[in-house]
């Protein structure tokens, strides 16, 4: 069953996608499944285990379920120096 999800990207993911965010239809049931779908579609180079997800402004586990209208943010590791 498809649902519409708002996705935001930061840092390298934003660079690789060329957008800071988008609204997409998806059949992905979990945050991890959505990231994998987007990784394949957009050629993201970071493996899923290196990316954190927040749904509706709360950090969640990779297997957190997605619902219609959710806002998900994928956050890559932060580099410092």
mmJSON file of the N, C-alpha and C atoms, coordinates in Angstrom:
{"data_MODEL":{"atom_site":{
"group_PDB":["ATOM","ATOM","ATOM","ATOM","ATOM","ATOM","ATOM","ATOM","ATOM","ATOM","ATOM","ATOM","ATOM","ATOM","ATOM","ATOM","ATOM","ATOM","ATOM","ATOM","ATOM","ATOM","ATOM","ATOM","ATOM","ATOM","ATOM","ATOM","ATOM","ATOM","ATOM","ATOM","ATOM","ATOM","ATOM","ATOM","ATOM","ATOM","ATOM","ATOM","ATOM","ATOM","ATOM","ATOM","ATOM","ATOM","ATOM","ATOM","ATOM","ATOM","ATOM","ATOM","ATOM","ATOM","ATOM","ATOM","ATOM","ATOM","ATOM","ATOM","ATOM","ATOM","ATOM","ATOM","ATOM","ATOM","ATOM","ATOM","ATOM","ATOM","ATOM","ATOM","ATOM","ATOM","ATOM","ATOM","ATOM","ATOM","ATOM","ATOM","ATOM","ATOM","ATOM","ATOM","ATOM","ATOM","ATOM","ATOM","ATOM","ATOM","ATOM","ATOM","ATOM","ATOM","ATOM","ATOM","ATOM","ATOM","ATOM","ATOM","ATOM","ATOM","ATOM","ATOM","ATOM","ATOM","ATOM","ATOM","ATOM","ATOM","ATOM","ATOM","ATOM","ATOM","ATOM","ATOM","ATOM","ATOM","ATOM","ATOM","ATOM","ATOM","ATOM","ATOM","ATOM","ATOM","ATOM","ATOM","ATOM","ATOM","ATOM","ATOM","ATOM","ATOM","ATOM","ATOM","ATOM","ATOM","ATOM","ATOM","ATOM","ATOM","ATOM","ATOM","ATOM","ATOM","ATOM","ATOM","ATOM","ATOM","ATOM","ATOM","ATOM","ATOM","ATOM","ATOM","ATOM","ATOM","ATOM","ATOM","ATOM","ATOM","ATOM","ATOM","ATOM","ATOM","ATOM","ATOM","ATOM","ATOM","ATOM","ATOM","ATOM","ATOM","ATOM","ATOM","ATOM","ATOM","ATOM","ATOM","ATOM","ATOM","ATOM","ATOM","ATOM","ATOM","ATOM","ATOM","ATOM","ATOM","ATOM","ATOM","ATOM","ATOM","ATOM","ATOM","ATOM","ATOM","ATOM","ATOM","ATOM","ATOM","ATOM","ATOM","ATOM","ATOM","ATOM","ATOM","ATOM","ATOM","ATOM","ATOM","ATOM","ATOM","ATOM","ATOM","ATOM","ATOM","ATOM","ATOM","ATOM","ATOM","ATOM","ATOM","ATOM","ATOM","ATOM","ATOM","ATOM","ATOM","ATOM","ATOM","ATOM","ATOM","ATOM","ATOM","ATOM","ATOM","ATOM","ATOM","ATOM","ATOM","ATOM"],
"id":[1,2,3,4,5,6,7,8,9,10,11,12,13,14,15,16,17,18,19,20,21,22,23,24,25,26,27,28,29,30,31,32,33,34,35,36,37,38,39,40,41,42,43,44,45,46,47,48,49,50,51,52,53,54,55,56,57,58,59,60,61,62,63,64,65,66,67,68,69,70,71,72,73,74,75,76,77,78,79,80,81,82,83,84,85,86,87,88,89,90,91,92,93,94,95,96,97,98,99,100,101,102,103,104,105,106,107,108,109,110,111,112,113,114,115,116,117,118,119,120,121,122,123,124,125,126,127,128,129,130,131,132,133,134,135,136,137,138,139,140,141,142,143,144,145,146,147,148,149,150,151,152,153,154,155,156,157,158,159,160,161,162,163,164,165,166,167,168,169,170,171,172,173,174,175,176,177,178,179,180,181,182,183,184,185,186,187,188,189,190,191,192,193,194,195,196,197,198,199,200,201,202,203,204,205,206,207,208,209,210,211,212,213,214,215,216,217,218,219,220,221,222,223,224,225,226,227,228,229,230,231,232,233,234,235,236,237,238,239,240,241,242,243],
"type_symbol":["N","C","C","N","C","C","N","C","C","N","C","C","N","C","C","N","C","C","N","C","C","N","C","C","N","C","C","N","C","C","N","C","C","N","C","C","N","C","C","N","C","C","N","C","C","N","C","C","N","C","C","N","C","C","N","C","C","N","C","C","N","C","C","N","C","C","N","C","C","N","C","C","N","C","C","N","C","C","N","C","C","N","C","C","N","C","C","N","C","C","N","C","C","N","C","C","N","C","C","N","C","C","N","C","C","N","C","C","N","C","C","N","C","C","N","C","C","N","C","C","N","C","C","N","C","C","N","C","C","N","C","C","N","C","C","N","C","C","N","C","C","N","C","C","N","C","C","N","C","C","N","C","C","N","C","C","N","C","C","N","C","C","N","C","C","N","C","C","N","C","C","N","C","C","N","C","C","N","C","C","N","C","C","N","C","C","N","C","C","N","C","C","N","C","C","N","C","C","N","C","C","N","C","C","N","C","C","N","C","C","N","C","C","N","C","C","N","C","C","N","C","C","N","C","C","N","C","C","N","C","C","N","C","C","N","C","C","N","C","C","N","C","C"],
"label_atom_id":["N","CA","C","N","CA","C","N","CA","C","N","CA","C","N","CA","C","N","CA","C","N","CA","C","N","CA","C","N","CA","C","N","CA","C","N","CA","C","N","CA","C","N","CA","C","N","CA","C","N","CA","C","N","CA","C","N","CA","C","N","CA","C","N","CA","C","N","CA","C","N","CA","C","N","CA","C","N","CA","C","N","CA","C","N","CA","C","N","CA","C","N","CA","C","N","CA","C","N","CA","C","N","CA","C","N","CA","C","N","CA","C","N","CA","C","N","CA","C","N","CA","C","N","CA","C","N","CA","C","N","CA","C","N","CA","C","N","CA","C","N","CA","C","N","CA","C","N","CA","C","N","CA","C","N","CA","C","N","CA","C","N","CA","C","N","CA","C","N","CA","C","N","CA","C","N","CA","C","N","CA","C","N","CA","C","N","CA","C","N","CA","C","N","CA","C","N","CA","C","N","CA","C","N","CA","C","N","CA","C","N","CA","C","N","CA","C","N","CA","C","N","CA","C","N","CA","C","N","CA","C","N","CA","C","N","CA","C","N","CA","C","N","CA","C","N","CA","C","N","CA","C","N","CA","C","N","CA","C","N","CA","C","N","CA","C","N","CA","C","N","CA","C","N","CA","C","N","CA","C","N","CA","C"],
"label_alt_id":[null,null,null,null,null,null,null,null,null,null,null,null,null,null,null,null,null,null,null,null,null,null,null,null,null,null,null,null,null,null,null,null,null,null,null,null,null,null,null,null,null,null,null,null,null,null,null,null,null,null,null,null,null,null,null,null,null,null,null,null,null,null,null,null,null,null,null,null,null,null,null,null,null,null,null,null,null,null,null,null,null,null,null,null,null,null,null,null,null,null,null,null,null,null,null,null,null,null,null,null,null,null,null,null,null,null,null,null,null,null,null,null,null,null,null,null,null,null,null,null,null,null,null,null,null,null,null,null,null,null,null,null,null,null,null,null,null,null,null,null,null,null,null,null,null,null,null,null,null,null,null,null,null,null,null,null,null,null,null,null,null,null,null,null,null,null,null,null,null,null,null,null,null,null,null,null,null,null,null,null,null,null,null,null,null,null,null,null,null,null,null,null,null,null,null,null,null,null,null,null,null,null,null,null,null,null,null,null,null,null,null,null,null,null,null,null,null,null,null,null,null,null,null,null,null,null,null,null,null,null,null,null,null,null,null,null,null,null,null,null,null,null,null],
"label_comp_id":["UNK","UNK","UNK","UNK","UNK","UNK","UNK","UNK","UNK","UNK","UNK","UNK","UNK","UNK","UNK","UNK","UNK","UNK","UNK","UNK","UNK","UNK","UNK","UNK","UNK","UNK","UNK","UNK","UNK","UNK","UNK","UNK","UNK","UNK","UNK","UNK","UNK","UNK","UNK","UNK","UNK","UNK","UNK","UNK","UNK","UNK","UNK","UNK","UNK","UNK","UNK","UNK","UNK","UNK","UNK","UNK","UNK","UNK","UNK","UNK","UNK","UNK","UNK","UNK","UNK","UNK","UNK","UNK","UNK","UNK","UNK","UNK","UNK","UNK","UNK","UNK","UNK","UNK","UNK","UNK","UNK","UNK","UNK","UNK","UNK","UNK","UNK","UNK","UNK","UNK","UNK","UNK","UNK","UNK","UNK","UNK","UNK","UNK","UNK","UNK","UNK","UNK","UNK","UNK","UNK","UNK","UNK","UNK","UNK","UNK","UNK","UNK","UNK","UNK","UNK","UNK","UNK","UNK","UNK","UNK","UNK","UNK","UNK","UNK","UNK","UNK","UNK","UNK","UNK","UNK","UNK","UNK","UNK","UNK","UNK","UNK","UNK","UNK","UNK","UNK","UNK","UNK","UNK","UNK","UNK","UNK","UNK","UNK","UNK","UNK","UNK","UNK","UNK","UNK","UNK","UNK","UNK","UNK","UNK","UNK","UNK","UNK","UNK","UNK","UNK","UNK","UNK","UNK","UNK","UNK","UNK","UNK","UNK","UNK","UNK","UNK","UNK","UNK","UNK","UNK","UNK","UNK","UNK","UNK","UNK","UNK","UNK","UNK","UNK","UNK","UNK","UNK","UNK","UNK","UNK","UNK","UNK","UNK","UNK","UNK","UNK","UNK","UNK","UNK","UNK","UNK","UNK","UNK","UNK","UNK","UNK","UNK","UNK","UNK","UNK","UNK","UNK","UNK","UNK","UNK","UNK","UNK","UNK","UNK","UNK","UNK","UNK","UNK","UNK","UNK","UNK","UNK","UNK","UNK","UNK","UNK","UNK","UNK","UNK","UNK","UNK","UNK","UNK"],
"label_asym_id":["A","A","A","A","A","A","A","A","A","A","A","A","A","A","A","A","A","A","A","A","A","A","A","A","A","A","A","A","A","A","A","A","A","A","A","A","A","A","A","A","A","A","A","A","A","A","A","A","A","A","A","A","A","A","A","A","A","A","A","A","A","A","A","A","A","A","A","A","A","A","A","A","A","A","A","A","A","A","A","A","A","A","A","A","A","A","A","A","A","A","A","A","A","A","A","A","A","A","A","A","A","A","A","A","A","A","A","A","A","A","A","A","A","A","A","A","A","A","A","A","A","A","A","A","A","A","A","A","A","A","A","A","A","A","A","A","A","A","A","A","A","A","A","A","A","A","A","A","A","A","A","A","A","A","A","A","A","A","A","A","A","A","A","A","A","A","A","A","A","A","A","A","A","A","A","A","A","A","A","A","A","A","A","A","A","A","A","A","A","A","A","A","A","A","A","A","A","A","A","A","A","A","A","A","A","A","A","A","A","A","A","A","A","A","A","A","A","A","A","A","A","A","A","A","A","A","A","A","A","A","A","A","A","A","A","A","A","A","A","A","A","A","A"],
"label_entity_id":["1","1","1","1","1","1","1","1","1","1","1","1","1","1","1","1","1","1","1","1","1","1","1","1","1","1","1","1","1","1","1","1","1","1","1","1","1","1","1","1","1","1","1","1","1","1","1","1","1","1","1","1","1","1","1","1","1","1","1","1","1","1","1","1","1","1","1","1","1","1","1","1","1","1","1","1","1","1","1","1","1","1","1","1","1","1","1","1","1","1","1","1","1","1","1","1","1","1","1","1","1","1","1","1","1","1","1","1","1","1","1","1","1","1","1","1","1","1","1","1","1","1","1","1","1","1","1","1","1","1","1","1","1","1","1","1","1","1","1","1","1","1","1","1","1","1","1","1","1","1","1","1","1","1","1","1","1","1","1","1","1","1","1","1","1","1","1","1","1","1","1","1","1","1","1","1","1","1","1","1","1","1","1","1","1","1","1","1","1","1","1","1","1","1","1","1","1","1","1","1","1","1","1","1","1","1","1","1","1","1","1","1","1","1","1","1","1","1","1","1","1","1","1","1","1","1","1","1","1","1","1","1","1","1","1","1","1","1","1","1","1","1","1"],
"label_seq_id":[1,1,1,2,2,2,3,3,3,4,4,4,5,5,5,6,6,6,7,7,7,8,8,8,9,9,9,10,10,10,11,11,11,12,12,12,13,13,13,14,14,14,15,15,15,16,16,16,17,17,17,18,18,18,19,19,19,20,20,20,21,21,21,22,22,22,23,23,23,24,24,24,25,25,25,26,26,26,27,27,27,28,28,28,29,29,29,30,30,30,31,31,31,32,32,32,33,33,33,34,34,34,35,35,35,36,36,36,37,37,37,38,38,38,39,39,39,40,40,40,41,41,41,42,42,42,43,43,43,44,44,44,45,45,45,46,46,46,47,47,47,48,48,48,49,49,49,50,50,50,51,51,51,52,52,52,53,53,53,54,54,54,55,55,55,56,56,56,57,57,57,58,58,58,59,59,59,60,60,60,61,61,61,62,62,62,63,63,63,64,64,64,65,65,65,66,66,66,67,67,67,68,68,68,69,69,69,70,70,70,71,71,71,72,72,72,73,73,73,74,74,74,75,75,75,76,76,76,77,77,77,78,78,78,79,79,79,80,80,80,81,81,81],
"pdbx_PDB_ins_code":[null,null,null,null,null,null,null,null,null,null,null,null,null,null,null,null,null,null,null,null,null,null,null,null,null,null,null,null,null,null,null,null,null,null,null,null,null,null,null,null,null,null,null,null,null,null,null,null,null,null,null,null,null,null,null,null,null,null,null,null,null,null,null,null,null,null,null,null,null,null,null,null,null,null,null,null,null,null,null,null,null,null,null,null,null,null,null,null,null,null,null,null,null,null,null,null,null,null,null,null,null,null,null,null,null,null,null,null,null,null,null,null,null,null,null,null,null,null,null,null,null,null,null,null,null,null,null,null,null,null,null,null,null,null,null,null,null,null,null,null,null,null,null,null,null,null,null,null,null,null,null,null,null,null,null,null,null,null,null,null,null,null,null,null,null,null,null,null,null,null,null,null,null,null,null,null,null,null,null,null,null,null,null,null,null,null,null,null,null,null,null,null,null,null,null,null,null,null,null,null,null,null,null,null,null,null,null,null,null,null,null,null,null,null,null,null,null,null,null,null,null,null,null,null,null,null,null,null,null,null,null,null,null,null,null,null,null,null,null,null,null,null,null],
"Cartn_x":[0.845,0.0,0.894,0.728,1.544,1.074,2.03,1.769,2.649,2.284,3.078,3.885,5.197,6.14,6.941,7.194,8.105,9.486,10.485,11.855,12.751,13.625,14.639,16.005,16.962,18.324,19.288,20.346,21.385,22.753,23.675,25.093,25.279,26.016,26.355,25.117,24.076,22.858,22.199,22.209,21.665,22.498,23.813,24.689,24.438,24.334,24.141,22.76,21.755,20.395,20.205,20.893,20.72,19.513,18.92,17.76,17.887,17.27,17.254,16.045,15.049,13.88,12.937,12.027,11.028,9.898,8.77,7.633,7.463,7.417,7.402,6.337,5.808,4.986,5.906,5.587,6.413,5.571,5.993,5.39,6.256,7.381,8.29,7.548,7.733,7.041,7.833,9.163,10.014,10.991,11.607,12.628,13.772,14.204,15.301,14.927,13.717,13.274,13.204,12.756,12.709,14.114,15.05,16.409,16.993,16.765,17.287,16.677,15.384,14.72,15.362,15.593,16.183,17.659,18.367,19.788,19.955,19.118,19.175,18.739,17.646,17.089,18.031,18.676,19.474,20.985,21.409,22.834,23.571,22.876,23.546,24.682,25.817,26.995,27.092,26.342,26.411,25.543,26.103,25.277,24.284,23.19,22.114,22.596,23.532,23.973,24.74,25.095,25.81,24.874,23.59,22.624,21.6,21.329,20.27,19.003,17.88,16.6,15.82,15.096,14.155,12.814,11.777,10.43,9.659,9.105,8.329,9.098,10.385,11.289,11.718,11.614,12.097,12.989,14.21,15.076,14.372,14.522,13.844,14.818,14.445,15.195,14.951,15.866,15.774,14.474,13.952,12.74,11.46,11.547,10.353,9.396,8.101,7.141,6.893,6.572,6.202,4.701,4.157,2.722,2.486,1.333,0.925,1.182,1.842,2.066,3.267,4.009,5.197,6.213,7.013,8.153,9.398,10.229,11.425,12.67,13.65,14.93,16.001,16.837,17.989,19.218,19.932,21.069,22.339,23.278,24.534,25.461,26.554,27.497,28.066,28.344,28.901,30.419,31.056,32.513,32.979,34.043,34.57,36.056,36.576,38.02,38.58],
"Cartn_y":[-1.18,0.0,1.248,2.092,3.304,4.36,5.106,6.252,7.391,8.604,9.765,10.206,10.319,10.645,11.872,12.773,13.898,13.495,13.664,13.263,14.49,14.61,15.652,15.003,15.651,15.139,16.176,15.703,16.585,16.145,17.091,16.862,16.091,14.981,14.246,13.728,13.382,12.899,14.02,15.221,16.37,16.621,16.533,16.734,15.68,14.429,13.356,13.397,13.819,13.905,15.175,16.24,17.515,18.285,17.826,18.474,18.378,19.321,19.219,18.429,18.263,17.498,17.264,16.328,16.011,15.235,15.209,14.405,13.297,12.059,10.911,9.889,9.165,8.003,6.801,5.95,4.774,3.652,2.433,1.261,0.773,1.46,1.049,1.053,-0.004,-0.134,0.449,0.562,1.013,2.081,2.763,3.76,3.111,1.932,1.235,0.876,0.398,0.039,1.272,2.392,3.619,4.081,4.035,4.45,3.562,2.268,1.366,1.698,1.966,2.361,3.626,4.611,5.875,5.711,4.852,4.604,4.059,3.12,2.532,3.56,4.244,5.198,6.36,6.879,8.099,7.863,6.629,6.324,6.784,6.819,7.203,6.233,6.775,5.945,5.441,6.032,5.601,4.37,3.331,2.177,2.551,1.834,2.139,2.201,1.349,1.321,2.583,3.421,4.672,5.88,5.659,6.759,6.628,7.727,7.756,8.303,7.931,8.436,9.064,10.109,10.726,10.832,10.367,10.47,11.455,12.45,13.48,14.058,14.353,15.027,14.193,12.86,11.973,10.9,10.734,9.656,8.325,7.452,6.153,5.054,3.827,2.646,2.447,1.754,1.522,0.828,-0.001,-0.757,-0.053,1.233,2.0,2.048,1.855,1.863,3.267,3.315,4.571,4.618,5.825,6.032,7.179,7.183,8.253,9.613,10.493,11.863,12.068,10.99,11.147,12.063,12.691,13.492,12.785,12.308,11.578,12.342,12.346,12.995,11.913,11.828,10.922,11.74,11.337,12.115,11.27,11.688,10.959,11.286,10.546,10.838,12.257,12.874,14.227,14.135,14.859,14.895,16.166,16.054,17.229,17.315,18.393,18.517,19.559],
"Cartn_z":[0.0,0.0,0.0,-0.979,-1.05,-0.066,0.423,1.292,0.813,1.168,0.789,1.998,1.819,2.881,2.46,3.389,3.139,3.623,2.766,3.084,3.046,4.05,4.044,4.079,3.383,3.295,3.841,4.482,5.001,4.489,4.466,4.166,2.859,2.91,1.69,0.967,1.712,1.061,0.251,0.795,0.061,-1.198,-1.066,-2.222,-3.295,-2.891,-3.856,-4.498,-3.76,-4.308,-5.122,-4.726,-5.411,-4.931,-3.849,-3.231,-1.718,-1.009,0.452,0.936,0.075,0.473,-0.679,-0.484,-1.488,-0.832,-1.493,-1.057,-2.079,-1.574,-2.482,-2.086,-3.068,-2.757,-2.552,-1.59,-1.34,-0.75,-1.013,-0.389,0.765,1.036,2.117,3.457,4.22,5.499,6.658,6.496,7.594,7.113,8.082,7.75,6.974,7.395,6.714,5.283,5.079,3.732,2.838,3.386,2.6,2.247,3.199,2.883,1.772,1.848,0.811,-0.549,-0.568,-1.818,-2.391,-1.54,-1.979,-2.344,-1.615,-1.898,-3.312,-3.664,-4.998,-6.045,-5.793,-6.764,-7.04,-5.981,-6.119,-6.065,-5.876,-5.873,-4.625,-3.484,-2.241,-1.937,-1.504,-1.259,0.184,1.1,2.496,2.728,3.362,3.698,4.811,4.871,5.823,7.268,7.628,9.033,9.441,8.496,8.795,8.88,8.617,8.552,9.672,10.366,11.384,10.754,11.317,10.824,11.974,11.641,12.576,11.854,12.51,11.961,12.824,12.177,12.871,14.058,13.782,14.711,15.919,15.825,16.881,16.263,16.833,16.354,16.553,15.571,15.6,15.211,15.541,15.106,13.612,12.977,11.536,11.144,12.013,11.704,12.132,12.463,12.835,11.646,11.909,10.808,10.264,8.986,8.325,8.142,8.309,8.125,7.147,6.553,5.643,6.275,5.513,5.963,6.871,7.186,8.042,7.377,8.219,7.763,8.271,7.374,7.767,7.335,8.216,7.951,8.046,7.023,7.054,7.363,8.417,8.911,8.818,7.965,7.846,9.015,9.176,10.237,10.079,11.192,11.181,11.206,10.315,10.292,11.016,11.706,12.412,12.241,12.728,12.568,13.468],
"occupancy":[1.0,1.0,1.0,1.0,1.0,1.0,1.0,1.0,1.0,1.0,1.0,1.0,1.0,1.0,1.0,1.0,1.0,1.0,1.0,1.0,1.0,1.0,1.0,1.0,1.0,1.0,1.0,1.0,1.0,1.0,1.0,1.0,1.0,1.0,1.0,1.0,1.0,1.0,1.0,1.0,1.0,1.0,1.0,1.0,1.0,1.0,1.0,1.0,1.0,1.0,1.0,1.0,1.0,1.0,1.0,1.0,1.0,1.0,1.0,1.0,1.0,1.0,1.0,1.0,1.0,1.0,1.0,1.0,1.0,1.0,1.0,1.0,1.0,1.0,1.0,1.0,1.0,1.0,1.0,1.0,1.0,1.0,1.0,1.0,1.0,1.0,1.0,1.0,1.0,1.0,1.0,1.0,1.0,1.0,1.0,1.0,1.0,1.0,1.0,1.0,1.0,1.0,1.0,1.0,1.0,1.0,1.0,1.0,1.0,1.0,1.0,1.0,1.0,1.0,1.0,1.0,1.0,1.0,1.0,1.0,1.0,1.0,1.0,1.0,1.0,1.0,1.0,1.0,1.0,1.0,1.0,1.0,1.0,1.0,1.0,1.0,1.0,1.0,1.0,1.0,1.0,1.0,1.0,1.0,1.0,1.0,1.0,1.0,1.0,1.0,1.0,1.0,1.0,1.0,1.0,1.0,1.0,1.0,1.0,1.0,1.0,1.0,1.0,1.0,1.0,1.0,1.0,1.0,1.0,1.0,1.0,1.0,1.0,1.0,1.0,1.0,1.0,1.0,1.0,1.0,1.0,1.0,1.0,1.0,1.0,1.0,1.0,1.0,1.0,1.0,1.0,1.0,1.0,1.0,1.0,1.0,1.0,1.0,1.0,1.0,1.0,1.0,1.0,1.0,1.0,1.0,1.0,1.0,1.0,1.0,1.0,1.0,1.0,1.0,1.0,1.0,1.0,1.0,1.0,1.0,1.0,1.0,1.0,1.0,1.0,1.0,1.0,1.0,1.0,1.0,1.0,1.0,1.0,1.0,1.0,1.0,1.0,1.0,1.0,1.0,1.0,1.0,1.0],
"B_iso_or_equiv":[0.0,0.0,0.0,0.0,0.0,0.0,0.0,0.0,0.0,0.0,0.0,0.0,0.0,0.0,0.0,0.0,0.0,0.0,0.0,0.0,0.0,0.0,0.0,0.0,0.0,0.0,0.0,0.0,0.0,0.0,0.0,0.0,0.0,0.0,0.0,0.0,0.0,0.0,0.0,0.0,0.0,0.0,0.0,0.0,0.0,0.0,0.0,0.0,0.0,0.0,0.0,0.0,0.0,0.0,0.0,0.0,0.0,0.0,0.0,0.0,0.0,0.0,0.0,0.0,0.0,0.0,0.0,0.0,0.0,0.0,0.0,0.0,0.0,0.0,0.0,0.0,0.0,0.0,0.0,0.0,0.0,0.0,0.0,0.0,0.0,0.0,0.0,0.0,0.0,0.0,0.0,0.0,0.0,0.0,0.0,0.0,0.0,0.0,0.0,0.0,0.0,0.0,0.0,0.0,0.0,0.0,0.0,0.0,0.0,0.0,0.0,0.0,0.0,0.0,0.0,0.0,0.0,0.0,0.0,0.0,0.0,0.0,0.0,0.0,0.0,0.0,0.0,0.0,0.0,0.0,0.0,0.0,0.0,0.0,0.0,0.0,0.0,0.0,0.0,0.0,0.0,0.0,0.0,0.0,0.0,0.0,0.0,0.0,0.0,0.0,0.0,0.0,0.0,0.0,0.0,0.0,0.0,0.0,0.0,0.0,0.0,0.0,0.0,0.0,0.0,0.0,0.0,0.0,0.0,0.0,0.0,0.0,0.0,0.0,0.0,0.0,0.0,0.0,0.0,0.0,0.0,0.0,0.0,0.0,0.0,0.0,0.0,0.0,0.0,0.0,0.0,0.0,0.0,0.0,0.0,0.0,0.0,0.0,0.0,0.0,0.0,0.0,0.0,0.0,0.0,0.0,0.0,0.0,0.0,0.0,0.0,0.0,0.0,0.0,0.0,0.0,0.0,0.0,0.0,0.0,0.0,0.0,0.0,0.0,0.0,0.0,0.0,0.0,0.0,0.0,0.0,0.0,0.0,0.0,0.0,0.0,0.0,0.0,0.0,0.0,0.0,0.0,0.0],
"pdbx_formal_charge":[null,null,null,null,null,null,null,null,null,null,null,null,null,null,null,null,null,null,null,null,null,null,null,null,null,null,null,null,null,null,null,null,null,null,null,null,null,null,null,null,null,null,null,null,null,null,null,null,null,null,null,null,null,null,null,null,null,null,null,null,null,null,null,null,null,null,null,null,null,null,null,null,null,null,null,null,null,null,null,null,null,null,null,null,null,null,null,null,null,null,null,null,null,null,null,null,null,null,null,null,null,null,null,null,null,null,null,null,null,null,null,null,null,null,null,null,null,null,null,null,null,null,null,null,null,null,null,null,null,null,null,null,null,null,null,null,null,null,null,null,null,null,null,null,null,null,null,null,null,null,null,null,null,null,null,null,null,null,null,null,null,null,null,null,null,null,null,null,null,null,null,null,null,null,null,null,null,null,null,null,null,null,null,null,null,null,null,null,null,null,null,null,null,null,null,null,null,null,null,null,null,null,null,null,null,null,null,null,null,null,null,null,null,null,null,null,null,null,null,null,null,null,null,null,null,null,null,null,null,null,null,null,null,null,null,null,null,null,null,null,null,null,null],
"auth_seq_id":[1,1,1,2,2,2,3,3,3,4,4,4,5,5,5,6,6,6,7,7,7,8,8,8,9,9,9,10,10,10,11,11,11,12,12,12,13,13,13,14,14,14,15,15,15,16,16,16,17,17,17,18,18,18,19,19,19,20,20,20,21,21,21,22,22,22,23,23,23,24,24,24,25,25,25,26,26,26,27,27,27,28,28,28,29,29,29,30,30,30,31,31,31,32,32,32,33,33,33,34,34,34,35,35,35,36,36,36,37,37,37,38,38,38,39,39,39,40,40,40,41,41,41,42,42,42,43,43,43,44,44,44,45,45,45,46,46,46,47,47,47,48,48,48,49,49,49,50,50,50,51,51,51,52,52,52,53,53,53,54,54,54,55,55,55,56,56,56,57,57,57,58,58,58,59,59,59,60,60,60,61,61,61,62,62,62,63,63,63,64,64,64,65,65,65,66,66,66,67,67,67,68,68,68,69,69,69,70,70,70,71,71,71,72,72,72,73,73,73,74,74,74,75,75,75,76,76,76,77,77,77,78,78,78,79,79,79,80,80,80,81,81,81],
"auth_comp_id":["UNK","UNK","UNK","UNK","UNK","UNK","UNK","UNK","UNK","UNK","UNK","UNK","UNK","UNK","UNK","UNK","UNK","UNK","UNK","UNK","UNK","UNK","UNK","UNK","UNK","UNK","UNK","UNK","UNK","UNK","UNK","UNK","UNK","UNK","UNK","UNK","UNK","UNK","UNK","UNK","UNK","UNK","UNK","UNK","UNK","UNK","UNK","UNK","UNK","UNK","UNK","UNK","UNK","UNK","UNK","UNK","UNK","UNK","UNK","UNK","UNK","UNK","UNK","UNK","UNK","UNK","UNK","UNK","UNK","UNK","UNK","UNK","UNK","UNK","UNK","UNK","UNK","UNK","UNK","UNK","UNK","UNK","UNK","UNK","UNK","UNK","UNK","UNK","UNK","UNK","UNK","UNK","UNK","UNK","UNK","UNK","UNK","UNK","UNK","UNK","UNK","UNK","UNK","UNK","UNK","UNK","UNK","UNK","UNK","UNK","UNK","UNK","UNK","UNK","UNK","UNK","UNK","UNK","UNK","UNK","UNK","UNK","UNK","UNK","UNK","UNK","UNK","UNK","UNK","UNK","UNK","UNK","UNK","UNK","UNK","UNK","UNK","UNK","UNK","UNK","UNK","UNK","UNK","UNK","UNK","UNK","UNK","UNK","UNK","UNK","UNK","UNK","UNK","UNK","UNK","UNK","UNK","UNK","UNK","UNK","UNK","UNK","UNK","UNK","UNK","UNK","UNK","UNK","UNK","UNK","UNK","UNK","UNK","UNK","UNK","UNK","UNK","UNK","UNK","UNK","UNK","UNK","UNK","UNK","UNK","UNK","UNK","UNK","UNK","UNK","UNK","UNK","UNK","UNK","UNK","UNK","UNK","UNK","UNK","UNK","UNK","UNK","UNK","UNK","UNK","UNK","UNK","UNK","UNK","UNK","UNK","UNK","UNK","UNK","UNK","UNK","UNK","UNK","UNK","UNK","UNK","UNK","UNK","UNK","UNK","UNK","UNK","UNK","UNK","UNK","UNK","UNK","UNK","UNK","UNK","UNK","UNK","UNK","UNK","UNK","UNK","UNK","UNK"],
"auth_asym_id":["A","A","A","A","A","A","A","A","A","A","A","A","A","A","A","A","A","A","A","A","A","A","A","A","A","A","A","A","A","A","A","A","A","A","A","A","A","A","A","A","A","A","A","A","A","A","A","A","A","A","A","A","A","A","A","A","A","A","A","A","A","A","A","A","A","A","A","A","A","A","A","A","A","A","A","A","A","A","A","A","A","A","A","A","A","A","A","A","A","A","A","A","A","A","A","A","A","A","A","A","A","A","A","A","A","A","A","A","A","A","A","A","A","A","A","A","A","A","A","A","A","A","A","A","A","A","A","A","A","A","A","A","A","A","A","A","A","A","A","A","A","A","A","A","A","A","A","A","A","A","A","A","A","A","A","A","A","A","A","A","A","A","A","A","A","A","A","A","A","A","A","A","A","A","A","A","A","A","A","A","A","A","A","A","A","A","A","A","A","A","A","A","A","A","A","A","A","A","A","A","A","A","A","A","A","A","A","A","A","A","A","A","A","A","A","A","A","A","A","A","A","A","A","A","A","A","A","A","A","A","A","A","A","A","A","A","A","A","A","A","A","A","A"],
"auth_atom_id":["N","CA","C","N","CA","C","N","CA","C","N","CA","C","N","CA","C","N","CA","C","N","CA","C","N","CA","C","N","CA","C","N","CA","C","N","CA","C","N","CA","C","N","CA","C","N","CA","C","N","CA","C","N","CA","C","N","CA","C","N","CA","C","N","CA","C","N","CA","C","N","CA","C","N","CA","C","N","CA","C","N","CA","C","N","CA","C","N","CA","C","N","CA","C","N","CA","C","N","CA","C","N","CA","C","N","CA","C","N","CA","C","N","CA","C","N","CA","C","N","CA","C","N","CA","C","N","CA","C","N","CA","C","N","CA","C","N","CA","C","N","CA","C","N","CA","C","N","CA","C","N","CA","C","N","CA","C","N","CA","C","N","CA","C","N","CA","C","N","CA","C","N","CA","C","N","CA","C","N","CA","C","N","CA","C","N","CA","C","N","CA","C","N","CA","C","N","CA","C","N","CA","C","N","CA","C","N","CA","C","N","CA","C","N","CA","C","N","CA","C","N","CA","C","N","CA","C","N","CA","C","N","CA","C","N","CA","C","N","CA","C","N","CA","C","N","CA","C","N","CA","C","N","CA","C","N","CA","C","N","CA","C","N","CA","C","N","CA","C","N","CA","C","N","CA","C","N","CA","C","N","CA","C"],
"pdbx_PDB_model_num":[1,1,1,1,1,1,1,1,1,1,1,1,1,1,1,1,1,1,1,1,1,1,1,1,1,1,1,1,1,1,1,1,1,1,1,1,1,1,1,1,1,1,1,1,1,1,1,1,1,1,1,1,1,1,1,1,1,1,1,1,1,1,1,1,1,1,1,1,1,1,1,1,1,1,1,1,1,1,1,1,1,1,1,1,1,1,1,1,1,1,1,1,1,1,1,1,1,1,1,1,1,1,1,1,1,1,1,1,1,1,1,1,1,1,1,1,1,1,1,1,1,1,1,1,1,1,1,1,1,1,1,1,1,1,1,1,1,1,1,1,1,1,1,1,1,1,1,1,1,1,1,1,1,1,1,1,1,1,1,1,1,1,1,1,1,1,1,1,1,1,1,1,1,1,1,1,1,1,1,1,1,1,1,1,1,1,1,1,1,1,1,1,1,1,1,1,1,1,1,1,1,1,1,1,1,1,1,1,1,1,1,1,1,1,1,1,1,1,1,1,1,1,1,1,1,1,1,1,1,1,1,1,1,1,1,1,1,1,1,1,1,1,1]
}}}
